[in-house]
Amino acid sequence: MIFGGNPSPCLSQLHNDQVAIIAFYGDDDPEVLPTTLYKMWEELSHSKALWQMIVYPNVTNEFKDEDSPHYHAHYAADAWRRCVEFLHEILEPPAPSLRKSDVF
């Protein structure tokens, strides 16, 4: 899980990634330019990783910090919901399928 932070140092490695990644950013973050986020998306799209990248409009990376003047309750709640759903998706085993021999 990535909640902000500058991905520039690892961008060239992301296309080799095979892990599950969910990343949350604000598109108004002075530390991470939109061009950097686009490069990150591009690298992830060429990887074998299971990934999601969510970029919220008109907020900084502090959108999730309740103590920040940049806190955005709707985006913070959405990010936590998406995070939990993503973890359920990658951590819960799929339901077993029935075979003909299993049916009476």
LUMDRENTI-425006 format. One record per residue: residue number from 1; residue in one letter; x, y, z of N, C-alpha, C, O in turn. Coordinates in Angstrom, 1 decimal, decimal comma, always signed. Each point is the difference from the previous one (the first is absolute). Last residue first. Layout:
# LUMDRENTI-425006
> k; r; n_c1; n_c2; n_c3; ca_c1; ca_c2; ca_c3; c_c1; c_c2; c_c3; o_c1; o_c2; o_c3
> NUM; a; X; Y; Z; X; Y; Z; X; Y; Z; X; Y; Z
...
***
This chain:
# LUMDRENTI-425006
> k; r; n_c1; n_c2; n_c3; ca_c1; ca_c2; ca_c3; c_c1; c_c2; c_c3; o_c1; o_c2; o_c3
> 104; f; -24,5; -34,5; -5,8; -0,7; -1,2; +0,2; -1,1; -0,2; -1,0; -0,7; -1,1; +0,1
> 103; v; +5,5; +3,8; -0,3; -1,4; +0,2; +0,0; -0,7; -1,4; +0,1; +0,4; -0,9; -0,7
> 102; d; +4,4; +1,6; +0,2; -0,4; +0,5; +1,3; -1,5; +0,1; +0,2; -0,5; +0,2; +1,1
> 101; s; +2,7; -1,5; -5,2; +0,1; -1,1; +0,9; -0,4; +0,4; +1,4; -0,2; -0,8; +0,9
> 100; k; +0,5; +3,9; -4,4; -1,2; -0,8; -0,2; +0,0; -1,2; +1,0; -1,0; -0,4; +0,5
> 99; r; +3,4; +4,8; +1,1; +0,2; -0,9; -1,2; -1,2; -0,9; -0,1; -0,8; -0,1; +1,0
> 98; l; +1,6; +5,3; +1,3; -0,5; -1,4; +0,1; +0,3; -0,8; -1,3; -0,1; +0,6; -1,1
> 97; s; +3,1; +3,5; +3,4; -1,1; -0,3; -0,9; -0,4; -1,4; +0,1; +0,8; -0,9; +0,4
> 96; p; +1,3; +4,5; +3,4; +0,2; -1,2; -0,8; -1,2; -0,2; -1,0; -1,1; +0,4; +0,3
> 95; a; +2,8; +4,5; +1,3; -0,9; -1,1; +0,4; +0,3; -1,2; -0,8; +0,2; +0,1; -1,2
> 94; p; +3,8; +3,3; +2,0; -1,2; -0,1; -0,8; -0,9; -1,2; +0,6; +0,6; -1,0; +0,5
> 93; p; +2,8; +3,7; +2,8; +0,0; -1,0; -1,1; -1,3; -0,1; -0,7; -1,1; +0,3; +0,5
> 92; e; +3,2; +4,1; +1,9; -1,0; -1,1; +0,2; +0,1; -1,0; -1,1; +0,1; +0,4; -1,2
> 91; l; +2,7; +3,5; +1,3; +0,3; -0,9; +1,1; -1,0; -1,1; +0,2; +0,3; -1,0; +0,6
> 90; i; -0,4; +4,6; -4,0; +1,2; -0,7; -0,2; +0,3; -1,0; +1,2; +0,8; -0,9; -0,2
> 89; e; -4,9; +3,5; +0,0; +0,2; -0,6; -1,3; +1,3; -0,8; -0,1; +0,0; -1,1; -0,6
> 88; h; -1,0; +3,7; +4,4; -0,8; -1,2; +0,0; +0,2; -0,7; -1,3; +0,0; -1,3; -0,1
> 87; l; +2,2; +5,3; +0,5; +0,6; -1,0; +0,9; -0,9; -1,3; +0,0; +0,6; -1,1; +0,0
> 86; f; -2,2; +4,8; -2,3; +1,2; -0,5; -0,7; +0,6; -1,1; +0,8; +0,4; -1,1; -0,5
> 85; e; -4,0; +3,5; +2,4; -0,4; -0,9; -1,1; +1,1; -0,6; -0,7; +0,0; -1,2; -0,3
> 84; v; +1,1; +4,3; +3,6; -0,6; -1,2; +0,6; -0,5; -0,9; -1,1; +0,3; -1,2; +0,1
> 83; c; +1,2; +5,4; -1,5; +1,1; -0,8; +0,6; -0,5; -1,3; +0,6; +0,6; -1,1; -0,3
> 82; r; -3,7; +4,2; -1,3; +0,7; -0,6; -1,1; +1,1; -0,9; +0,5; +0,3; -1,1; -0,5
> 81; r; -2,5; +3,7; +3,7; -0,9; -1,0; -0,5; +0,7; -0,8; -1,2; -0,1; -1,2; +0,0
> 80; w; +2,3; +4,9; +1,8; +0,0; -1,1; +1,0; -0,9; -1,1; -0,5; +0,4; -1,2; +0,1
> 79; a; -0,3; +5,1; -2,7; +1,3; -0,7; -0,1; +0,1; -1,2; +1,0; +0,4; -1,0; -0,4
> 78; d; -4,3; +3,8; +0,4; +0,1; -0,7; -1,2; +1,3; -0,8; -0,1; +0,0; -1,2; -0,4
> 77; a; -0,5; +4,2; +3,9; -0,9; -1,2; +0,2; +0,0; -0,9; -1,2; +0,1; -1,2; +0,1
> 76; a; +2,3; +5,3; -0,4; +0,6; -0,9; +1,0; -0,8; -1,2; +0,2; +0,5; -1,1; +0,1
> 75; y; -2,2; +4,4; -2,9; +1,1; -0,7; -0,6; +0,7; -1,0; +1,0; +0,4; -1,1; -0,4
> 74; h; -3,9; +3,9; +2,0; -0,5; -0,9; -1,0; +1,1; -0,9; -0,6; -0,2; -1,2; -0,1
> 73; a; +1,4; +4,7; +3,2; -0,7; -1,2; +0,7; -0,5; -1,0; -1,1; +0,1; -1,2; +0,2
> 72; h; +4,0; +4,6; -0,2; -1,2; -0,1; -0,8; -0,7; -1,3; +0,4; +0,4; -1,1; -0,3
> 71; y; +3,9; +4,8; +2,1; -0,8; -1,3; +0,2; -1,3; +0,1; -0,9; -0,6; +1,0; +0,0
> 70; h; +4,2; +2,4; +0,8; -0,2; -0,5; -1,3; -0,9; -1,4; +0,0; -0,2; -0,6; -1,0
> 69; p; +2,0; +3,0; +4,9; -1,0; +0,8; -0,6; -0,4; -0,4; -1,4; -1,0; +0,5; -0,6
> 68; s; +2,7; -4,1; +4,4; +0,5; +1,0; -1,0; -1,1; +0,9; -0,5; -1,2; -0,4; -0,1
> 67; d; +0,8; -3,4; +3,2; +0,6; +1,1; +0,6; +0,5; +1,1; -0,9; +0,5; +1,0; +0,4
> 66; e; -2,3; -5,3; -1,8; -1,1; +0,8; +0,7; +0,5; +1,2; +0,6; -0,7; +0,9; +0,3
> 65; d; +2,6; -3,6; -4,6; +0,4; +0,4; +1,3; -1,0; +0,9; +0,7; -0,2; +1,1; -0,4
> 64; k; +0,1; -2,8; -4,3; -0,4; -1,0; +0,9; +0,4; +0,3; +1,5; -0,4; -0,8; +0,9
> 63; f; +1,5; +3,6; -4,7; -1,4; -0,1; -0,1; -0,5; -1,0; +1,1; -1,2; +0,0; +0,4
> 62; e; +5,8; +1,6; -1,7; -0,5; +0,1; +1,3; -1,5; -0,2; +0,1; -0,6; +0,2; +1,0
> 61; n; +3,3; +0,1; -5,1; +0,1; -1,3; +0,7; -0,6; +0,0; +1,4; -0,2; -1,1; +0,5
> 60; t; -1,9; +4,7; -3,7; +1,4; -0,4; +0,3; +0,0; -1,4; +0,6; -1,1; -0,6; +0,2
> 59; v; -2,9; +2,7; -3,6; +0,5; -0,2; +1,4; +1,5; -0,3; +0,0; +0,5; -0,5; -1,0
> 58; n; -3,6; +0,9; -3,0; +0,0; +1,2; +0,8; +0,3; -0,1; +1,4; -0,4; +0,8; +0,9
> 57; p; -0,9; -5,4; -3,4; +0,2; +1,4; -0,5; +0,0; +1,1; +1,0; -0,7; -0,1; +1,0
> 56; y; +2,4; -5,3; -0,7; -1,2; +0,9; +0,3; +0,3; +1,4; -0,5; +1,1; +0,5; +0,1
> 55; v; +0,6; -5,6; -1,4; +0,5; +1,3; +0,1; -1,2; +0,9; +0,2; -0,9; +0,1; -0,9
> 54; i; +2,5; -5,6; +1,1; -1,1; +0,9; +0,1; +0,6; +1,4; +0,2; +0,8; +0,2; +1,0
> 53; m; +0,5; -5,5; -2,7; +0,6; +1,4; +0,3; -1,1; +1,0; -0,1; -0,7; +0,1; -1,0
> 52; q; +1,8; -5,9; +1,3; -1,0; +1,1; -0,2; +0,7; +1,3; +0,4; +0,8; +0,0; +0,9
> 51; w; +0,6; -5,6; -2,2; +0,2; +1,3; +0,5; -1,2; +0,9; -0,3; -0,8; -0,2; -0,9
> 50; l; +3,7; -4,7; +0,5; -1,4; +0,3; +0,2; +0,0; +1,4; +0,6; +0,6; +0,1; +1,1
> 49; a; +3,5; -1,8; -4,2; -0,5; +0,2; +1,3; -1,5; +0,2; -0,1; -0,6; +0,5; -1,0
> 48; k; +4,0; -1,0; -2,5; -0,8; -1,1; +0,3; -0,7; +0,1; +1,3; -0,7; -1,0; +0,5
> 47; s; +2,3; +5,2; -3,8; +0,5; -1,0; +1,0; -1,0; -1,2; +0,0; -1,0; +0,1; -0,5
> 46; h; +0,6; +4,2; -1,9; +0,9; -1,0; -0,7; +0,5; -1,1; +0,9; +0,8; -0,8; -0,4
> 45; s; -3,5; +4,4; +2,0; -0,8; -0,6; -1,1; +0,8; -1,0; -0,8; -0,6; -0,9; -0,7
> 44; l; +2,7; +3,6; +4,1; -0,8; -1,1; +0,5; -0,9; -0,7; -1,0; -0,2; -1,2; +0,1
> 43; e; +2,8; +4,9; -1,5; +0,9; -1,1; +0,4; -0,8; -1,2; +0,6; +0,2; -1,1; -0,3
> 42; e; -2,5; +5,1; -0,8; +0,5; -0,6; -1,2; +0,9; -1,2; +0,3; -0,2; -1,1; -0,6
> 41; w; -1,4; +3,8; +4,1; -1,1; -0,8; -0,6; +0,5; -0,7; -1,2; -0,4; -1,2; -0,1
> 40; m; +3,4; +4,1; +2,1; -0,2; -1,1; +0,9; -1,1; -0,9; -0,6; +0,1; -1,2; -0,1
> 39; k; +0,8; +5,2; -2,1; +1,0; -1,0; -0,2; -0,1; -1,2; +0,8; +0,2; -1,1; -0,4
> 38; y; -3,2; +4,6; +1,1; -0,3; -0,6; -1,3; +1,1; -1,0; -0,3; -0,3; -1,1; -0,5
> 37; l; +0,9; +3,7; +4,3; -1,1; -1,0; +0,2; -0,4; -0,7; -1,3; -0,2; -1,2; +0,0
> 36; t; +3,3; +4,7; -0,2; +0,6; -1,2; +0,7; -1,0; -1,0; +0,3; +0,2; -1,2; -0,2
> 35; t; -1,6; +5,2; -1,7; +0,8; -0,7; -1,0; +0,7; -1,3; +0,6; +0,1; -1,0; -0,6
> 34; p; -2,6; +4,1; +3,4; -0,8; -0,9; -0,8; +0,7; -0,8; -1,1; -0,3; -1,1; -0,3
> 33; l; +3,0; +2,6; +4,8; -0,6; +0,7; -1,2; -0,9; -1,0; -0,8; +0,2; -1,2; +0,1
> 32; v; +1,5; +1,6; +5,2; -0,1; -1,0; -1,1; -0,8; +0,7; -1,2; -1,2; +0,2; +0,1
> 31; e; +2,1; +2,3; +3,9; +1,2; -0,9; +0,0; +0,0; -1,0; -1,2; +1,0; -0,6; -0,4
> 30; p; -4,6; +3,8; +1,5; +1,2; +0,7; -0,5; +1,2; -0,9; -0,1; +1,0; +0,3; -0,7
> 29; d; -6,3; -1,6; +0,2; +1,1; -0,2; +0,9; +1,2; +0,7; -0,6; +0,5; -0,3; -1,0
> 28; d; -5,1; -0,3; -0,7; +0,5; +1,3; +0,3; +1,1; -0,1; +1,0; +0,3; +1,0; +0,7
> 27; d; -2,9; -4,8; -2,2; +0,6; +0,6; -1,2; +0,6; +1,4; +0,2; +0,5; +0,6; -0,9
> 26; g; -0,8; -4,9; +4,3; -0,8; +1,2; -0,3; +0,7; +0,6; -1,2; +1,2; +0,1; +0,0
> 25; y; -1,2; -5,5; +1,5; +0,7; +1,3; -0,1; -1,0; +1,1; -0,2; -1,2; -0,3; -0,4
> 24; f; +2,1; -5,5; +1,5; -0,9; +1,2; +0,1; +0,8; +1,2; -0,1; +0,9; +0,2; +0,8
> 23; a; -0,6; -5,9; -2,0; +0,7; +1,3; +0,2; -1,0; +1,1; +0,0; -0,9; +0,1; -0,9
> 22; i; +1,9; -5,8; +1,1; -1,1; +1,0; -0,1; +0,6; +1,3; +0,5; +0,7; +0,1; +1,0
> 21; i; +1,1; -5,4; -2,7; +0,3; +1,4; +0,4; -1,3; +0,8; -0,1; -0,7; +0,0; -1,0
> 20; a; +3,1; -5,3; +1,0; -1,2; +0,7; +0,0; +0,3; +1,4; +0,5; +0,6; +0,2; +1,0
> 19; v; +3,2; -3,1; -3,6; -0,8; +0,0; +1,2; -1,2; +0,8; -0,1; -0,2; +0,7; -1,0
> 18; q; +3,9; -1,3; -2,1; -1,0; -1,1; -0,1; -0,8; -0,1; +1,3; -0,7; -1,0; +0,2
> 17; d; +4,4; +4,6; -3,3; -0,7; -0,4; +1,2; -1,1; -1,1; -0,3; -0,6; +0,0; -1,0
> 16; n; +3,6; +2,5; -2,1; +0,4; -1,3; +0,4; -0,8; -0,6; +1,2; +0,2; -1,2; +0,3
> 15; h; -0,7; +5,7; -2,0; -0,5; -0,9; -1,0; +0,4; -1,5; +0,3; -0,6; -0,9; -0,6
> 14; l; +2,0; +4,6; +3,4; -1,4; -0,4; +0,2; -0,4; -1,0; -1,1; -0,9; -0,9; +0,3
> 13; q; +5,2; +3,3; +0,3; -0,1; -1,4; +0,4; -1,4; -0,5; +0,0; -0,2; -1,2; +0,1
> 12; s; +1,5; +5,8; -1,2; +0,6; -0,9; -1,0; -0,1; -1,5; +0,4; +0,3; -0,9; -0,8
> 11; l; -1,8; +4,4; +3,9; -0,8; -0,1; -1,3; +0,5; -1,0; -1,0; -0,7; -0,8; -0,6
> 10; c; +2,3; +2,4; +5,2; -0,2; -1,4; -0,3; -0,8; -0,2; -1,3; -0,4; -1,1; -0,4
> 9; p; +1,7; +5,4; +2,4; +1,2; -0,8; +0,1; -0,3; -1,5; -0,5; +1,0; -0,7; -0,3
> 8; s; -4,7; +4,0; +0,3; +1,1; +0,2; -1,0; +1,2; -0,9; +0,1; +0,4; -0,6; -1,0
> 7; p; -4,8; +1,3; +3,7; +0,4; -1,3; -0,6; +1,2; +0,1; -0,9; +0,5; -1,0; -0,5
> 6; n; -2,5; +3,9; +4,9; +0,5; +0,2; -1,3; +0,5; -1,4; -0,6; +1,0; -0,5; +0,6
> 5; g; -5,1; +1,4; +3,0; +1,5; -0,2; +0,0; +0,4; +0,0; -1,5; -0,7; -0,4; -0,9
> 4; g; -4,3; -1,2; +2,8; +0,9; +1,1; -0,3; +1,4; -0,3; +0,0; +0,4; -1,2; +0,1
> 3; f; -3,0; -2,4; +1,4; -0,8; +1,2; +0,2; +0,9; +1,2; -0,1; +0,4; +0,6; +0,9
> 2; i; -0,5; -6,2; -2,2; +0,7; +1,3; -0,1; -1,0; +1,1; +0,3; -1,0; +0,2; -0,8
> 1; m; +1,5; -5,9; +1,5; -0,8; +1,2; +0,0; +0,9; +1,2; +0,0; +0,9; +0,1; +0,8
***
